[in-house]
């Protein structure tokens, strides 16, 4: 690793802590609310849990697409910050916000028009009560799509400045509204899945309004101009899309693959769907440190790349990966030992509990060894503009190994839903090999000089 002088550090240990710790809290809040949603809707019945899980797989796909575009804007803004050009960084932020708002409105209309197709084709052979609950949930939560896009973009811009405390506080407000609304509507007014959907819509709308209002602060490095007059900047949008589109394709293909595998899982019955849903909720806690560090890497690496210092890129990548590994091992081991007590909370059937326990233990042991290199490390490559490589590896590994092996192991080897999770870990392993090879090759370090990137 290239040696970095102490005097030239862009981020002190205190800076890294201020950046990553709020990100961990923010991720924890998101996962905790997801778990609370599952717990509350479980009181309606396993068919409701299955419905929310199925529709949320679509929501996560959309969230990932907008998060990818937001990451493109954050990388462009972060590289301008590294160059000391606040004016260009703010312009990148404005271009991002307007662009994603327009795209999200189009996506929302498409999703409403496609509800029947989603129910009959994407979700496959689901039981009638699951289909009814899914339709109700979609009618409400699809209205939140523009708010997801705006909040994701605004939060990414704050992270590009190294200010993750703001996004943490906004996330806290959003999640308080969500959980409080769920409790009121489900337990107070005895509503079904709409008792989960309505607070989700309201909380996302509030979060979007807050994040835009905060970006109006003219003292911020990246801000919305006081007298905002949007003027399309083709080159700036091109730079954002250069990062965002490959990242979006990777994220969307990744989630689309998971949705296709969900249709396979749905064929194994409600117990398997519910076990898959609860398993996804519980294991999400174990990857929080890796996700937080990955978001932090985008901020740190983009600024280092903007400053032209790849020695610091490698220094901070190694340091933050070490933090991710230590914290993930501690957290995942704790979850494994607490698994029986966690599952008791959900009041699942004996069959569903057995399947869920198997999924959680297998996933968490594997995550301790592979997850950070498979998902955290590639953010260094993305923030260095090496997005085509990460896209090709991510999409290729997903479709060949996760989906291909998932179908083989689940349906033809007879492993059921557990086979889908085994295939997922195979996918992680393959991704890790390719990303480690690329990182050690140094080829990604010249990507910033490609003509399409920020001028």
N, C-alpha and C positions, 0 to 999 in steps of 0.2 A: 504493500500500500504506500502511495506517495506521502511523504511526511508533510505535515501541515504545521506552520509556525503558529504559536499561541497568539501572537499579535494579530494574525490575519483571520482568526475565527469569526465567522459571521454569526454564529449562535453559541452562546455559553451554555453550560449545563442547566443554569437557571432558565434560560430562554427555552430550551428543549422541554423542561418540565412544565413551564407555563403553556407551551403549545400542546404537548401530548396528554397531560393529565386531564384538562377539560374535554379533550376529544374522547378519552376513555369514559369519562362521566356521561358524555353525550351519547356514546354508543350503548352504554349500560342502560341509560334511560329508555332508549329506543327498544332494546331487547326486553327490558322489564315490562314496558307497556305492552309489547307483543304477547308476553307471557300472561299479563293481567287480562288482556283481551280474550286469550284462549281459556283462562280460568272462568271468566265471567260468562262467556258464551257457552261454556261447557254445561252451565246450569240449564241451558235451553235444550241440550241433547247432543249426542255425538254427530248427528246429521248436520247440525248447525256448525259444529267445529269443523267438520269436513268442508262445508260450503265456504266458510270464511277462509280456510286454508287454500282452497282451490282458486278463489277469486284473488286472494292476496298474492298468489303466484303471478297473476297478470299484473297486479299493482307493482310488485317488486321488479318485474320486467321494465315497466315504464319508469319507475324510480331510478333504475340502473342506467337507462338511456339518458335521462336528464342529468343524472350525476356525472355521466361521462362527458356530456357537453359542458357541464359546469367545471369539470376538471380541466377541459381544454381552455376555458376562460381563465381559470386559476393559474394554470401553467404559464400562459401568455402574460398575465398580469404579474405573476411572481418573477418572471425573467426580466420584465421591465423594472420591477422594484430592485432586482439585483444590479441592474444597470444604473440605478439612481434616477429613473425617469418616471416620476409620479403622474405626470400629465398623461402619458401614454398608458400607464397602468389603469388609470381611471377611465380612459376611453375604452380600453378592453372590457372593463366591467360593464359599461353602458351598452356596448354592442352585444355582450353576452345576454344581459337581462332582456333586452328588446327581442332579440332573436329567439330565445327559448320561450318567451311568452307567446309569440306568434305560432311557433311550432306546436306548443302544448294545446292551444285552442283547436288546431286542426286535429291533433291526436285525440282529444276529448270527443269531438264529433264522430270520428271514425269508430271509436270504442263503443259509443252509444248505438251506432248503426250496426255494429257487429255482435251485439249481445247474443242473438240467436245462434250465430255461427260458433261462438265461444262455448255455449252450452251444449250444442249438439255434436260438434266436431272436436274441439280442443279438449274438453273435459271427458269426452267419450261416454262409456256406459255407466252413468251414475244413477243412483236411486232417485225416484220422483221427489221425495222430500228434500234431498240434497240440492236438486235442481231448482226447486222453488225458493229455497233459502239463498242460493247463489244469485238468482235473478234479482231478488230484493236488494241484496248487498251491492250488486253492480249498479243498480239504478241510482243509488245514493253516492257511493264512493267515487264513481267516475267523474262526478262534478268537481272533485278535488284535484284533478290532474293539473290544471294551470297553477294552482297554489303549490303543488309539489315542485313544479319546475322553477317557479320564482324563488321559493325558499332554498332549494338546492343550489341555485346559482348565487344567491346572496350569501349563503353560508360558505360556499367555496371561496368567494371573494374575501370574506373576513379571514378565512384560514390562510389565504395567500399572503395576507399581511402579518401572519403569525398571531392573529387575535382570535383564538378559539374560545376564549372566555365568553364572548358575545353569543356565539352559536350555542354554547352550553346552556346559557341562561334562557335563550329563546326556545331551545329544545325542552328545557324544564317547564316553561310556561305552556308550551304546546302539549306536553304529555300530562300535565296536571289537568288541563281542560279535557283531554281525551279520557283519562281514567275516571275523573270525576263525573263526566257525562255518561260513561258506560255504567258506572255504579247507579247513578240516578235513574237512567232509562230502563236498565235491566232489572234491578232490584226494587226500585221505587215504583216504576210504571209498568213493570213486567212485560217489557217489549222483547222481541226476538232478536234476530241479527241486525235489524234496524237500530237497535239500542247500542250496537257497536259501531255501525256505519255513520250515523249522524254526528256523534262526537268526533269521529275521525275527520269528517268534512269540515266541521267548525274549527277544530284545532289547527288544521293545515292552513285554513284561510287566515286565522289570526297570526300564525307564524310568518306567513308571506307578507302580511301588512307590516308587522314589526320589523322584519329584516330590511324591507325597502325603506322604511322610515329611518332606521339607524344608518343606512348608507347615504342618507342625505346630509350627514354630518361632514361639513367641508374641511374639518381638520384631519380627517382620515387620509391615509396615503392613497387608498382607492375609495372613491366616493362618486355619487351621482351629482352632477353639476347643479348648482342652485337654480340657474335658469336653464333647465334641461330642454334642449331642442335636438331631437334625434336626427343625425345625419349618417346615412349608411356608409360605412367604411369597408369597401370590398376586401382590401388587403388584410385588415384586422380580423374580419370575420373568417377569411380564408385561413389565417393563422390559427384561430380558435378551432375551426373545423378540422384542420390538419391533425390536431391532437384529439379533438372530440369525436370525430366520425369513426376512426379505427377503434378507439376506446369504446364507443357506443356499440359498434358492431360486435366487438368481443363480449361486452356485457350482455347485450341483447341475445346473442347466440347462446351464451352461457345459460341465461335464464330461460330461453326458449327450449333449450335441451332439457332443462329441469321440468318444464311444463309438459313436454312430450313424455318424459318418464313418469310424470304424475298420472297420465292417462293409463300407463301400464300398472302403476300402483293401484289406481281406482278399480282395476279389474280383479284385484285380490280381496275387495270388500271393504266395508266401513272401518273395521278394526285396523287394517293396514293403512288406510288413508289417515285415520286419527293418530296412529303410532308415528307415521311419517311427519304429521303436522306437529305433534307434541315434541318429537325428537328434534325437529328443526328449531323449535322454540328454545328448548333446553340447551342444545349444543351451541346456540348462538352466544351464550354467555362465555363459553370457553375461547372464542376467537376474538373477543372484544379487544384485547391488547394488540393483537396483530392488525386488526382493522384500524385502530387508532394510530398506531405507528405508521401504517401505510398512508393514511391521510396526512400525517405529519411529514412524511418523506416527500410528498408532493410539494409542500411549502418549502422545506429546507433545500431540497435538490434543485427546484426551479430557480431559487435565488442564487444558489452556488453556480449553476449553469449560466445564469444571466451575468454573473461576475466573472465567468470564464475560468473558474477554479475547480477542476475535476479532482484534485487532491482532497479537497473538502467534501466533495460528493461521496467519495469512497470512505472517507473517515466517518462521516455522519451515517452512511448506510450501515457500516459495520457496527457502529455504536448502537444505533436504534434497533437493528436486528437482534443484538444481544439482549436489549431490554425486552423485546417482544418474546424471545424464547424463554427467558427467566420467568416472566409474568404468566405466560401461557401454560408453562409446565405446572406452576403452583396452582393456577386456577382450574385447569383440567383435572388434575389429580383430586382436588377438593370436590369437584362435581361428581366424579366417579364414586367416591366414598359416600357422598350425600344422595346419590341417585335414588335409592329406595324411598327415602323421606320426601324427595322432590315429587316423585310420581304419585305418592299417596295423596298429594294435594289435588290432583286432577280427578280422583275418583273414577279411574278407568276400570274396564273389565279385566279379568285375569289374563285373557289372551292378549289384549292390547298392551297391558303393562309389561308382559314378557317380551314382546316384540320391541317396544320402546326402550326398555333397559338394554337389550342387546345392541340396538342402534347407537345409543349414547356412549356406552363403554367402548365399543369399537372405534367410533368417531374420535373420541377424546384422546385415546391412546395414540392414534395415528396423527392427530393434530399436533401433539407435543413434538413430534419429530419432523414433520413435513410442511405444515401449513404456512409458516412465515416465509420460507423460501419459495413456495408456490404462489403466494398471493401478496405478501408484503414487499419482497425484493423487486418484483417487476414494476412497482411504482417509481423506483429509481430510474429505470429505463424509460418509462412514460414521461416523467418530468424532464428527461434529457432529450425528448422528442423522438425516441426510438419506438414509436407506437405501432408501426407496421409489423415489426418482429413480434411484439407481445400479442398483437391481434392474431397473427397467423398461428402462433403456438397455442394461444388460448382457444381459438375456434377449432383448430385441427385436433388438439388433444380432447376437447369436449366431445366432438362428434365421433371420433374414432374410438376413444377409450371409455369415456363415461357413458355415452349413449349405446355404442356398440356392445361393450362388455355388460352394460346394464341390462340390455335386452336378453343377451345370452344367459347371464347368471340368474336373472329374475325369472324368465319364462322357460328357458330350455334346460338349465341345470336344476331348476326347481328350488332356488333359494328364496323366492318371493321378494318382498320389499327389501330384505336385508341385502340381496344381491345388487340392488341399485346403489346402496351405500358402499359396498365393496368396490364396485366399479368407480365410484367417485374418488376413492383413495388411490386407485390405480392411475386415474387422471392426474391427481396431485403429484404423484411420483414422476410421471412423464414430464409434466410442466416444470418441475424442479430441475430436472436434468438439463432441459433446454435453456432455462433462464440462467442457471449457474454457468453454463457454457458461454452464453452471450455476455454475461457480466464480466467473466474472466478474460474474454477476448479483446476488450477495449474498443471494439468496433462501434459501440453505441456512443462513444465520446466524441465522434466527429459528426454525429447527426445534427447538431446545432448549427453546423455550417451549411446545411442544405439550403438552396436558394428560396424554398417556399417558407422557411421559418422567419420569424420576426426580423424586420430590417430596422 
